[in-house]
Amino acid sequence: MKPAAPSPHLALALLQAWTWRMAWRDSRSQRRRLLLFSLSIVWGIGALVALHSLKSSVERAVALQASALLGSDLQVTSRTAFTGAELQAFAAEAEAVSRETGFSSMLYFPRADAGRMVQVRGIDGAYPFYGAVETEPAGGWALLRGQPGVLVEPALLDQFGLRVGDPVRLGALELPILGVVRKAAPRSSRFNAFAPEIYVALDQLPSTGLTESTSLLSHHVHLKLRGDAAAAAAGLKERWRATGWQMQTPADRRDTLGRTLDNLEQFLSIIALVALVLGAVGVAGALRVHVRRRLSSVAILRCLGCPESSAFAVYLAQALALGSLGSLLGAALGVALHQGALAFYRDALPLAVDPGPVWSSVLLATAAGFTVCAAFALSPLLAVRRVAPAAALRAQAGTEAAAPGSRTVQAAIGLVLVAVVLGVLVLGGTAPRRALGMVAGLGVAFALLGLAARALAAAARRVLRPSWPYVLRQGISNLHRPHNQTLLFLLSLGLGTFLLMTVVLARDSLFDRITQVRASDSPSVYLVDVQADQREPVTALIRDLGLPVLEEAPIVTMRIASIQGVPVARLREEGTIPGWVLRREFRSSYRAETNPTEKIIRGQWWQKDTAQHGVDADGGRWTLVSLEAELARDLRVAVGDELVLDVAGLPLRARVASIREVDWSRLNLNFFMLFPPGVLDDAPGFHIVTTRLPEGVSSGQLQRGLARDFPNVSAIDLALVLETVRGILDRVGTVIHLLSGFVLVSGLIILAGVILNSRDERVRESVLLRTLGAGRAQVRTILWVEYAALGLLSACAGVLLAVAAHAVLAVAVFKSNPWPDPLWVGVFLLGPVALSIAAGLLLSRGVCSAPPLAVLRAQG
């Protein structure tokens, strides 16, 4: 049967076996180089697949185990203990009720003679109603309700060398360690992550004596509801809305987790998208070189009667094959990364996540990557459509100018590329407006890097001097040879340098900020919940240990009752003021002077000779108040406006006397609301005392003394908190470094492909130079200079943009020194140069030894 003739229609041509056979035959001489470039999109697609799969896996686990995130159908939280009537109301609405009281306290370990601040959780009933607490030995959670004892986190046993059965002292009560919690109950507060948790039966707490002397108690009631739990919880939240209680459902916690996942996934997707786009640019560059070399073959096909669309289909088939291979390999890499990430972060996830592939996410991300690659391949393939049959009679088939209207076509392809990338982001769950901003930012980054690369390459040509050695002039001039891929080389290596350096500098700025906080004159230990009769003995303990007492401040808790005469209930309905402000229980203080970390920006601080508080004609109390600037903005109040505050059930009318700007980063004792001395002196509250430990000294001795003599006083060691923060940042930083490394790997693959694609030109240049009398050492030196210049220009472009990005982040985000560490500048300047030289010389082996006669004969 006679084979079908090539079709004049592109879509039909792609379906013909002839097109694919010709594509396979035509690629024979360039197959390895084309396959190498197809690997450049593997890393970007792999990153997209992994990110989308990870997000889908967690979302699927959340959907299936939503109730396990909270452990109940409704959690009600209050700073004051629930009354008997309120507890009866809860019992009437629920199938089961469990109570919990939480607070921070010192836990003393007699066997190790040491103390540690912990988060105490006293729980009764069958909580959690959903999910299970895993302990070692097994059954420890049920044992906790049957006999006196505590369950602790493994970190406490490891830190103090303890074993199950050893005693601990919580306040006045000594209890044995019943076991270790391997999978904890859902946390009632996000701040519990900054100290180890211990669990004790709720009925044991009164015996500790801490619930009477500890002011910072959180009371929780966990409800298991009947019937449609979600509808019942929504109804109860609406009915109890005016109580001031904080209420949370599994849907609320799921939404919070979902927003966190969205933000993290969208941030990381930017890096993954950069890797994908860079890989697609590499494929487009490879196809451009490949098509330019095959234009004479296209002209011959056209002479033999091959329609223009069929010739175009041959090379489009090659591009689609490259995209398919890269996409499949990328999908496999993404699945592996997804499973590795779940294993790495298993302990940090709040629920069990199935590590199996999420095939819908794999297919979506793979298709998106393939579409981006195919879209980027369109531009270089346009040259095939412009080849006339007569070009077969000319020596240089591909040198004719672009056909009229090609700029319009290129612009149309550019719009298609933007639309494709936008579609990838929107289908991945990014909001359209944010996706547009991300694409614009990506375009600006590529444009800036391209402009920097072009400017540096042009500058390199202008600085050449006739007096320079020939090998130096020739090596730099090679950057501008005909059909050079200098821009692609600079883009691939420069982008990787830019991203990696930006991540490293941002991480160092953040860690430097943490180090500065620890090394400054700010407090490093905060003693919280010091009662009025404990203030003097606690400060005496601090001084006996040779430590300074930096600051002390009284704390009084209060809520906002009305603003400018409008009750909080109506303000909640109007929605003009953020809900957190109206729900918050403010811990305020009073003092006569401002401290060095705050500045009055409006109004005046109270003076001794002016009235600061008093009693109205109707017997109500009034006073002045100074508000922190951000709080005043959220409350929509100015100097002279009036608030009514609820202080331990009593109303206090306060007129805004001043507004302060506070430097919260200094970690001194600062407050949203400050009052003049005298009006709150007798209000119920506690004191905070701060001190500072010498560098390298732990707080163990201080914590031991507090746990022994003042168990209700919690010592917050800033070093431990910052270490926890640093550990979290390290984990997130690992992912960012990994994805930035993908960009670098994609760039290195493109770099290798560029070197291999230009190998023929270098061989011809080598032969020409040797024919004119140059030695192999000179030719090798010229290559060395060329690769060094490429590496240096790439490094300069990447470093310049990274330094600029770091300066913006340092000033706007980290409030730190905008100048980068010179060591990192040197590393990222020399690293790409060494990499470029090593890769160039490795992949150019044999260039200097090619026989001139054989090369000249091959060239005709």
SENUMAR-575878 format. One line per 4 residues: number of its first residue (from 0); their letters; for each residue x negated, y negated, z of C-alpha. Coordinates in steps of 0.05 Angstrom, whole numbers, plus 5000, padded with zeros to 4 digits. Layout:
<recs>
NUM) A) X,Y,Z; ... .
</recs>
This chain:
<recs>
0) MKPA) 5000,5000,5000; 4972,4932,4981; 4956,4889,5041; 4999,4827,5051 .
4) APSP) 4972,4762,5024; 4955,4707,5073; 5017,4668,5092; 5022,4593,5079 .
8) HLAL) 5060,4585,5145; 5018,4580,5209; 5066,4619,5254; 5072,4676,5204 .
12) ALLQ) 4997,4675,5191; 4984,4687,5265; 5028,4749,5262; 4990,4780,5204 .
16) AWTW) 4937,4833,5215; 4893,4801,5161; 4886,4738,5204; 4861,4777,5265 .
20) RMAW) 4814,4821,5223; 4783,4759,5192; 4777,4726,5260; 4740,4788,5286 .
24) RDSR) 4693,4791,5226; 4680,4717,5225; 4660,4716,5299; 4609,4772,5291 .
28) SQRR) 4546,4728,5292; 4572,4682,5348; 4611,4731,5389; 4566,4732,5451 .
32) RLLL) 4561,4657,5454; 4637,4649,5447; 4648,4701,5501; 4601,4664,5547 .
36) FSLS) 4642,4601,5538; 4707,4639,5552; 4678,4654,5621; 4677,4580,5636 .
40) IVWG) 4753,4579,5646; 4752,4641,5690; 4735,4602,5753; 4787,4548,5745 .
44) IGAL) 4842,4599,5730; 4818,4643,5787; 4823,4585,5835; 4893,4566,5811 .
48) VALH) 4917,4638,5816; 4888,4645,5886; 4918,4580,5911; 4988,4592,5882 .
52) SLKS) 4987,4665,5906; 4965,4645,5976; 5019,4593,5982; 5072,4641,5954 .
56) SVER) 5050,4696,6002; 5055,4652,6063; 5122,4623,6040; 5149,4692,6028 .
60) AVAL) 5126,4714,6097; 5157,4652,6128; 5223,4666,6092; 5224,4737,6118 .
64) QASA) 5199,4722,6188; 5225,4651,6198; 5253,4666,6267; 5186,4695,6289 .
68) LLGS) 5154,4627,6279; 5194,4600,6338; 5212,4665,6374; 5284,4641,6383 .
72) DLQV) 5342,4610,6346; 5336,4543,6383; 5283,4514,6428; 5302,4457,6474 .
76) TSRT) 5246,4417,6507; 5248,4365,6562; 5197,4330,6606; 5244,4336,6666 .
80) AFTG) 5269,4401,6695; 5336,4425,6669; 5393,4421,6720; 5434,4481,6741 .
84) AELQ) 5493,4454,6701; 5450,4447,6639; 5424,4518,6646; 5496,4543,6653 .
88) AFAA) 5515,4505,6589; 5458,4539,6553; 5480,4607,6578; 5551,4594,6555 .
92) EAEA) 5529,4580,6484; 5477,4635,6475; 5473,4710,6474; 5407,4707,6513 .
96) VSRE) 5368,4651,6547; 5295,4648,6567; 5260,4592,6604; 5189,4569,6599 .
100) TGFS) 5148,4517,6638; 5081,4495,6610; 5026,4450,6636; 4951,4442,6637 .
104) SMLY) 4913,4465,6698; 4845,4488,6722; 4837,4563,6727; 4784,4587,6776 .
108) FPRA) 4746,4653,6766; 4719,4675,6835; 4676,4731,6805; 4639,4682,6759 .
112) DAGR) 4646,4622,6808; 4669,4580,6749; 4730,4541,6726; 4762,4524,6660 .
116) MVQV) 4821,4481,6639; 4876,4524,6609; 4946,4517,6583; 4992,4553,6632 .
120) RGID) 5056,4583,6604; 5105,4609,6655; 5159,4650,6619; 5219,4691,6640 .
124) GAYP) 5271,4732,6604; 5261,4771,6539; 5226,4715,6500; 5204,4720,6445 .
128) FYGA) 5270,4746,6417; 5239,4754,6348; 5169,4781,6335; 5126,4816,6386 .
132) VETE) 5069,4797,6432; 5010,4845,6424; 4967,4858,6485; 4909,4901,6505 .
136) PAGG) 4923,4947,6539; 4990,4957,6504; 5052,4940,6544; 5020,4881,6580 .
140) WALL) 5077,4834,6561; 5129,4878,6595; 5082,4889,6654; 5078,4813,6664 .
144) RGQP) 5152,4811,6682; 5146,4870,6730; 5086,4853,6774; 5043,4793,6793 .
148) GVLV) 4986,4778,6746; 4964,4738,6685; 4952,4752,6612; 4893,4713,6582 .
152) EPAL) 4862,4700,6514; 4800,4741,6496; 4757,4678,6495; 4762,4671,6570 .
156) LDQF) 4737,4741,6583; 4680,4731,6534; 4660,4663,6562; 4657,4684,6635 .
160) GLRV) 4640,4758,6629; 4706,4781,6660; 4744,4846,6655; 4817,4867,6660 .
164) GDPV) 4833,4873,6734; 4787,4816,6757; 4821,4763,6800; 4834,4691,6779 .
168) RLGA) 4860,4634,6821; 4915,4589,6795; 4927,4534,6846; 4939,4568,6913 .
172) LELP) 4956,4636,6882; 4905,4690,6866; 4927,4738,6811; 4894,4797,6774 .
176) ILGV) 4882,4796,6700; 4933,4845,6671; 4908,4845,6600; 4887,4806,6539 .
180) VRKA) 4935,4775,6488; 4916,4794,6418; 4977,4764,6383; 5007,4707,6424 .
184) APRS) 5078,4684,6432; 5095,4624,6386; 5064,4561,6414; 5113,4511,6444 .
188) SRFN) 5065,4453,6431; 5013,4442,6376; 4966,4415,6429; 4961,4483,6462 .
192) AFAP) 4908,4501,6410; 4857,4457,6445; 4852,4500,6508; 4860,4575,6520 .
196) EIYV) 4929,4598,6539; 4946,4641,6599; 5014,4673,6613; 5046,4683,6680 .
200) ALDQ) 5116,4701,6703; 5158,4639,6713; 5179,4659,6784; 5105,4661,6804 .
204) LPST) 5094,4586,6789; 5123,4558,6854; 5073,4599,6894; 5015,4564,6859 .
208) GLTE) 5036,4497,6888; 5022,4465,6820; 5093,4450,6798; 5100,4401,6856 .
212) STSL) 5034,4364,6844; 5030,4368,6768; 5063,4311,6732; 5053,4333,6660 .
216) LSHH) 5103,4390,6659; 5140,4412,6596; 5204,4450,6606; 5230,4494,6549 .
220) VHLK) 5293,4535,6541; 5294,4587,6486; 5363,4608,6460; 5384,4669,6421 .
224) LRGD) 5450,4649,6390; 5510,4690,6369; 5536,4699,6298; 5510,4650,6246 .
228) AAAA) 5449,4626,6286; 5430,4571,6237; 5500,4540,6237; 5506,4547,6312 .
232) AAGL) 5437,4514,6323; 5456,4456,6278; 5520,4445,6316; 5485,4446,6384 .
236) KERW) 5432,4398,6360; 5486,4349,6338; 5525,4358,6403; 5464,4347,6448 .
240) RATG) 5434,4293,6405; 5444,4237,6457; 5408,4276,6512; 5338,4256,6490 .
244) WQMQ) 5317,4330,6488; 5271,4353,6433; 5304,4409,6395; 5272,4454,6343 .
248) TPAD) 5299,4511,6300; 5261,4562,6258; 5280,4521,6197; 5246,4459,6228 .
252) RRDT) 5182,4497,6241; 5186,4529,6173; 5192,4460,6140; 5133,4433,6180 .
256) LGRT) 5090,4492,6159; 5115,4484,6087; 5094,4411,6085; 5026,4429,6112 .
260) LDNL) 5018,4483,6059; 5041,4436,6004; 4992,4382,6024; 4934,4431,6029 .
264) EQFL) 4952,4467,5965; 4959,4403,5926; 4893,4376,5952; 4856,4440,5934 .
268) SIIA) 4892,4445,5868; 4858,4381,5846; 4790,4415,5851; 4817,4478,5818 .
272) LVAL) 4846,4437,5762; 4779,4401,5752; 4745,4469,5745; 4798,4491,5695 .
276) VLGA) 4796,4427,5654; 4720,4428,5653; 4722,4500,5629; 4772,4483,5576 .
280) VGVA) 4727,4425,5554; 4671,4475,5549; 4712,4522,5505; 4731,4463,5461 .
284) GALR) 4657,4443,5455; 4638,4515,5436; 4692,4518,5384; 4671,4451,5355 .
288) VHVR) 4600,4478,5344; 4626,4544,5319; 4674,4512,5270; 4621,4464,5244 .
292) RRLS) 4576,4524,5228; 4633,4561,5193; 4659,4504,5149; 4623,4532,5088 .
296) SVAI) 4658,4599,5100; 4725,4562,5105; 4710,4527,5039; 4697,4595,5006 .
300) LRCL) 4762,4623,5033; 4798,4562,5005; 4765,4574,4937; 4791,4646,4938 .
304) GCPE) 4862,4621,4946; 4869,4624,5022; 4922,4574,5044; 4900,4518,5091 .
308) SSAF) 4946,4544,5146; 4917,4615,5141; 4845,4589,5146; 4867,4548,5207 .
312) AVYL) 4901,4610,5236; 4836,4650,5233; 4801,4602,5280; 4862,4590,5322 .
316) AQAL) 4865,4665,5333; 4793,4663,5357; 4810,4607,5406; 4871,4645,5431 .
320) ALGS) 4830,4708,5440; 4778,4669,5481; 4833,4638,5523; 4866,4706,5535 .
324) LGSL) 4802,4739,5556; 4784,4682,5603; 4854,4680,5632; 4857,4755,5646 .
328) LGAA) 4789,4754,5680; 4810,4692,5718; 4873,4726,5741; 4833,4786,5767 .
332) LGVA) 4786,4738,5803; 4845,4700,5833; 4877,4764,5860; 4811,4783,5893 .
336) LHQG) 4803,4713,5923; 4875,4714,5948; 4863,4778,5986; 4796,4754,6012 .
340) ALAF) 4826,4688,6037; 4882,4725,6074; 4830,4770,6108; 4787,4709,6126 .
344) YRDA) 4844,4668,6155; 4885,4726,6184; 4875,4705,6256; 4892,4633,6241 .
348) LPLA) 4960,4648,6208; 5021,4646,6254; 5052,4709,6224; 5035,4772,6186 .
352) VDPG) 5025,4760,6111; 5028,4815,6059; 4961,4814,6022; 4990,4845,5959 .
356) PVWS) 4988,4805,5894; 5046,4757,5882; 5055,4773,5808; 5101,4715,5793 .
360) SVLL) 5048,4666,5818; 4993,4705,5782; 5032,4702,5716; 5050,4629,5724 .
364) ATAA) 4979,4606,5740; 4949,4650,5686; 4998,4624,5634; 4984,4553,5656 .
368) GFTV) 4909,4563,5649; 4916,4595,5581; 4960,4538,5558; 4909,4486,5580 .
372) CAAF) 4853,4524,5545; 4894,4530,5480; 4913,4457,5482; 4841,4435,5489 .
376) ALSP) 4822,4480,5430; 4867,4443,5382; 4822,4382,5371; 4760,4418,5346 .
380) LLAV) 4802,4463,5300; 4828,4403,5262; 4764,4403,5222; 4786,4469,5189 .
384) RRVA) 4848,4436,5160; 4807,4381,5128; 4760,4427,5089; 4770,4422,5013 .
388) PAAA) 4752,4481,4966; 4700,4435,4932; 4661,4433,4997; 4634,4502,4980 .
392) LRAQ) 4592,4469,4924; 4559,4420,4972; 4500,4435,5017; 4532,4404,5079 .
396) AGTE) 4603,4426,5079; 4623,4394,5144; 4594,4325,5139; 4650,4290,5103 .
400) AAAP) 4689,4238,5142; 4752,4254,5177; 4814,4250,5136; 4858,4188,5142 .
404) GSRT) 4905,4192,5201; 4859,4238,5241; 4856,4187,5297; 4931,4188,5302 .
408) VQAA) 4929,4264,5305; 4875,4262,5359; 4917,4213,5399; 4977,4260,5393 .
412) IGLV) 4934,4319,5417; 4911,4276,5475; 4984,4265,5495; 4997,4339,5489 .
416) LVAV) 4938,4353,5536; 4965,4304,5587; 5034,4335,5582; 5006,4405,5590 .
420) VLGV) 4965,4387,5652; 5026,4351,5681; 5069,4411,5667; 5019,4457,5703 .
424) LVLG) 5021,4413,5765; 5097,4404,5766; 5110,4478,5755; 5062,4491,5813 .
428) GTAP) 5108,4451,5859; 5076,4382,5856; 5124,4323,5855; 5125,4290,5786 .
432) RRAL) 5102,4222,5812; 5044,4253,5851; 5027,4297,5791; 5023,4235,5747 .
436) GMVA) 4976,4203,5798; 4932,4265,5800; 4927,4268,5724; 4911,4194,5722 .
440) GLGV) 4858,4203,5775; 4829,4263,5738; 4827,4224,5673; 4792,4166,5708 .
444) AFAL) 4741,4212,5739; 4725,4245,5672; 4724,4177,5637; 4677,4147,5690 .
448) LGLA) 4631,4206,5687; 4631,4205,5611; 4617,4130,5610; 4562,4138,5661 .
452) ARAL) 4531,4194,5620; 4535,4154,5555; 4506,4092,5588; 4448,4131,5618 .
456) AAAA) 4433,4167,5552; 4434,4100,5516; 4388,4070,5569; 4340,4129,5560 .
460) RRVL) 4334,4113,5486; 4323,4038,5499; 4267,4048,5550; 4225,4089,5502 .
464) RPSW) 4159,4054,5486; 4112,4069,5428; 4054,4071,5477; 4083,4132,5513 .
468) PYVL) 4055,4202,5499; 4086,4234,5437; 4114,4294,5475; 4151,4248,5523 .
472) RQGI) 4180,4205,5467; 4201,4266,5427; 4233,4302,5486; 4276,4241,5503 .
476) SNLH) 4292,4228,5429; 4319,4299,5424; 4378,4277,5467; 4404,4240,5406 .
480) RPHN) 4392,4293,5352; 4448,4303,5301; 4505,4347,5327; 4477,4342,5398 .
484) QTLL) 4518,4365,5457; 4485,4318,5506; 4552,4290,5531; 4580,4359,5544 .
488) FLLS) 4516,4379,5580; 4518,4316,5624; 4592,4325,5637; 4587,4397,5659 .
492) LGLG) 4527,4389,5705; 4544,4319,5728; 4615,4337,5749; 4591,4395,5792 .
496) TFLL) 4539,4350,5823; 4591,4295,5836; 4641,4342,5870; 4591,4380,5913 .
500) MTVV) 4556,4317,5936; 4621,4282,5952; 4645,4342,5994; 4578,4346,6030 .
504) LARD) 4575,4271,6045; 4648,4270,6068; 4635,4329,6114; 4573,4296,6143 .
508) SLFD) 4610,4231,6153; 4664,4267,6192; 4615,4307,6234; 4572,4244,6245 .
512) RITQ) 4635,4210,6271; 4645,4267,6320; 4571,4263,6340; 4576,4188,6349 .
516) VRAS) 4636,4196,6394; 4598,4246,6437; 4534,4205,6437; 4565,4137,6450 .
520) DSPS) 4581,4105,6518; 4652,4130,6513; 4678,4179,6566; 4665,4253,6554 .
524) VYLV) 4709,4282,6609; 4780,4260,6627; 4809,4280,6694; 4885,4281,6686 .
528) DVQA) 4941,4286,6736; 4902,4258,6795; 4954,4242,6849; 4951,4177,6888 .
532) DQRE) 4925,4211,6951; 4872,4249,6910; 4842,4189,6875; 4788,4173,6927 .
536) PVTA) 4766,4246,6940; 4764,4261,6865; 4721,4200,6850; 4677,4219,6910 .
540) LIRD) 4667,4289,6879; 4646,4258,6814; 4595,4213,6847; 4569,4269,6890 .
544) LGLP) 4551,4306,6826; 4511,4245,6803; 4562,4226,6750; 4590,4156,6738 .
548) VLEE) 4663,4138,6746; 4675,4099,6682; 4749,4082,6685; 4810,4097,6726 .
552) APIV) 4881,4079,6707; 4950,4092,6737; 5000,4125,6691; 5076,4115,6693 .
556) TMRI) 5121,4151,6644; 5181,4115,6612; 5228,4116,6553; 5258,4061,6511 .
560) ASIQ) 5332,4049,6529; 5347,3990,6483; 5313,3940,6436; 5340,3869,6433 .
564) GVPV) 5403,3893,6467; 5416,3950,6417; 5420,4018,6452; 5375,4075,6428 .
568) ARLR) 5435,4118,6408; 5458,4065,6358; 5386,4055,6333; 5382,4129,6319 .
572) EEGT) 5444,4126,6278; 5421,4065,6239; 5354,4099,6224; 5315,4033,6218 .
576) IPGW) 5264,4053,6271; 5222,4117,6267; 5253,4173,6308; 5189,4190,6344 .
580) VLRR) 5188,4122,6377; 5258,4129,6404; 5247,4200,6429; 5177,4190,6457 .
584) EFRS) 5162,4190,6531; 5110,4135,6536; 5053,4141,6587; 5040,4069,6604 .
588) SYRA) 4995,4033,6653; 4985,3966,6686; 4923,3922,6694; 4902,3850,6702 .
592) ETNP) 4850,3847,6646; 4841,3874,6575; 4784,3922,6560; 4730,3916,6506 .
596) TEKI) 4766,3962,6457; 4828,3918,6449; 4841,3849,6423; 4901,3803,6430 .
600) IRGQ) 4925,3784,6360; 4991,3751,6377; 5017,3719,6440; 4978,3711,6505 .
604) WWQK) 4954,3757,6560; 4986,3744,6627; 4954,3692,6671; 4949,3691,6747 .
608) DTAQ) 4985,3624,6752; 5046,3646,6712; 5105,3690,6732; 5094,3761,6708 .
612) HGVD) 5154,3797,6737; 5213,3786,6783; 5287,3799,6797; 5345,3770,6758 .
616) ADGG) 5405,3737,6789; 5444,3801,6779; 5390,3841,6816; 5357,3872,6754 .
620) RWTL) 5282,3875,6749; 5244,3841,6693; 5170,3839,6673; 5123,3823,6616 .
624) VSLE) 5095,3876,6570; 5037,3879,6519; 5049,3924,6459; 4999,3959,6413 .
628) AELA) 5004,3929,6343; 5027,3993,6306; 5080,4006,6358; 5105,3935,6354 .
632) RDLR) 5110,3943,6278; 5150,4008,6285; 5196,3977,6337; 5205,3915,6293 .
636) VAVG) 5193,3869,6351; 5152,3805,6359; 5127,3762,6417; 5187,3739,6458 .
640) DELV) 5232,3799,6440; 5262,3841,6495; 5261,3916,6511; 5297,3955,6565 .
644) LDVA) 5257,4014,6590; 5280,4074,6630; 5230,4085,6687; 5248,4146,6729 .
648) GLPL) 5322,4132,6716; 5319,4058,6732; 5324,4004,6679; 5267,3954,6671 .
652) RARV) 5276,3894,6626; 5210,3874,6591; 5195,3814,6548; 5139,3821,6497 .
656) ASIR) 5083,3774,6519; 5029,3796,6471; 5010,3845,6417; 4943,3880,6418 .
660) EVDW) 4899,3912,6365; 4868,3975,6395; 4806,4013,6372; 4830,4083,6387 .
664) SRLN) 4766,4114,6361; 4727,4090,6422; 4765,4140,6467; 4771,4091,6525 .
668) LNFF) 4835,4089,6566; 4882,4053,6519; 4958,4051,6520; 5016,4033,6475 .
672) MLFP) 5048,3992,6531; 5012,3953,6585; 5044,3916,6643; 5018,3866,6694 .
676) PGVL) 5001,3892,6764; 5055,3892,6817; 5118,3914,6781; 5102,3989,6772 .
680) DDAP) 5057,4000,6832; 5110,4041,6869; 5136,4078,6808; 5124,4154,6807 .
684) GFHI) 5063,4173,6767; 4991,4196,6770; 4921,4171,6754; 4870,4186,6700 .
688) VTTR) 4796,4182,6718; 4740,4186,6665; 4667,4203,6671; 4609,4219,6625 .
692) LPEG) 4563,4279,6625; 4489,4271,6607; 4470,4299,6539; 4464,4374,6540 .
696) VSSG) 4498,4382,6608; 4562,4423,6611; 4623,4406,6653; 4621,4474,6689 .
700) QLQR) 4601,4448,6757; 4653,4393,6756; 4707,4441,6732; 4687,4491,6786 .
704) GLAR) 4695,4438,6841; 4762,4415,6813; 4789,4486,6807; 4768,4500,6879 .
708) DFPN) 4792,4435,6913; 4840,4401,6865; 4872,4456,6822; 4927,4409,6797 .
712) VSAI) 4875,4362,6765; 4859,4381,6693; 4789,4365,6666; 4792,4354,6591 .
716) DLAL) 4721,4364,6565; 4716,4325,6501; 4657,4367,6478; 4701,4430,6478 .
720) VLET) 4758,4394,6442; 4711,4367,6389; 4680,4436,6381; 4750,4464,6367 .
724) VRGI) 4762,4409,6317; 4695,4422,6285; 4712,4496,6279; 4777,4480,6243 .
728) LDRV) 4741,4432,6196; 4688,4484,6182; 4741,4533,6160; 4775,4482,6114 .
732) GTVI) 4706,4460,6090; 4689,4531,6070; 4748,4532,6023; 4731,4464,5994 .
736) HLLS) 4658,4483,5984; 4680,4548,5951; 4725,4512,5901; 4673,4459,5888 .
740) GFVL) 4625,4515,5875; 4673,4541,5823; 4667,4475,5787; 4591,4481,5790 .
744) VSGL) 4593,4552,5764; 4638,4531,5707; 4590,4475,5692; 4530,4523,5693 .
748) IILA) 4565,4570,5644; 4578,4511,5598; 4506,4489,5607; 4482,4558,5587 .
752) GVIL) 4528,4559,5527; 4505,4489,5505; 4432,4512,5508; 4448,4576,5468 .
756) NSRD) 4489,4537,5417; 4432,4489,5404; 4380,4544,5402; 4380,4547,5325 .
760) ERVR) 4366,4472,5322; 4309,4479,5371; 4279,4536,5332; 4281,4494,5268 .
764) ESVL) 4250,4435,5305; 4196,4480,5334; 4179,4508,5266; 4176,4439,5235 .
768) LRTL) 4131,4413,5291; 4085,4473,5287; 4082,4467,5211; 4060,4395,5221 .
772) GAGR) 4004,4418,5268; 4034,4418,5337; 4012,4473,5384; 4059,4518,5424 .
776) AQVR) 4040,4482,5488; 4063,4416,5459; 4129,4445,5435; 4140,4476,5503 .
780) TILW) 4125,4410,5537; 4175,4374,5491; 4228,4425,5512; 4209,4415,5585 .
784) VEYA) 4216,4340,5578; 4284,4347,5543; 4313,4392,5596; 4284,4349,5652 .
788) ALGL) 4316,4287,5620; 4383,4322,5613; 4380,4345,5686; 4359,4276,5711 .
792) LSAC) 4414,4240,5672; 4466,4290,5696; 4442,4282,5768; 4442,4206,5763 .
796) AGVL) 4513,4205,5735; 4539,4253,5789; 4501,4220,5846; 4523,4149,5827 .
800) LAVA) 4596,4169,5826; 4589,4210,5891; 4556,4152,5927; 4612,4106,5904 .
804) AHAV) 4666,4155,5925; 4631,4166,5992; 4628,4091,6004; 4703,4084,5992 .
808) LAVA) 4718,4143,6039; 4670,4119,6092; 4700,4049,6095; 4773,4066,6084 .
812) VFKS) 4780,4133,6120; 4722,4150,6166; 4703,4079,6188; 4631,4099,6184 .
816) NPWP) 4566,4079,6151; 4578,4076,6075; 4505,4090,6059; 4490,4164,6045 .
820) DPLW) 4434,4203,6077; 4372,4194,6032; 4357,4268,6041; 4421,4288,6006 .
824) VGVF) 4409,4237,5951; 4341,4268,5939; 4369,4339,5940; 4424,4324,5890 .
828) LLGP) 4376,4285,5845; 4322,4339,5843; 4368,4400,5846; 4401,4390,5778 .
832) VALS) 4334,4372,5746; 4303,4438,5771; 4366,4476,5750; 4366,4445,5681 .
836) IAAG) 4292,4460,5669; 4297,4531,5695; 4360,4547,5654; 4333,4513,5592 .
840) LLLS) 4266,4548,5591; 4297,4615,5610; 4349,4612,5554; 4299,4583,5504 .
844) RGVC) 4249,4639,5508; 4221,4655,5440; 4236,4586,5411; 4163,4567,5410 .
848) SAPP) 4140,4633,5381; 4189,4641,5323; 4150,4655,5257; 4154,4591,5214 .
852) LAVL) 4156,4630,5148; 4215,4673,5170; 4254,4613,5194; 4240,4572,5131 .
856) RAQG) 4259,4630,5087; 4325,4639,5125; 4340,4565,5115; 4329,4573,5040 .
</recs>
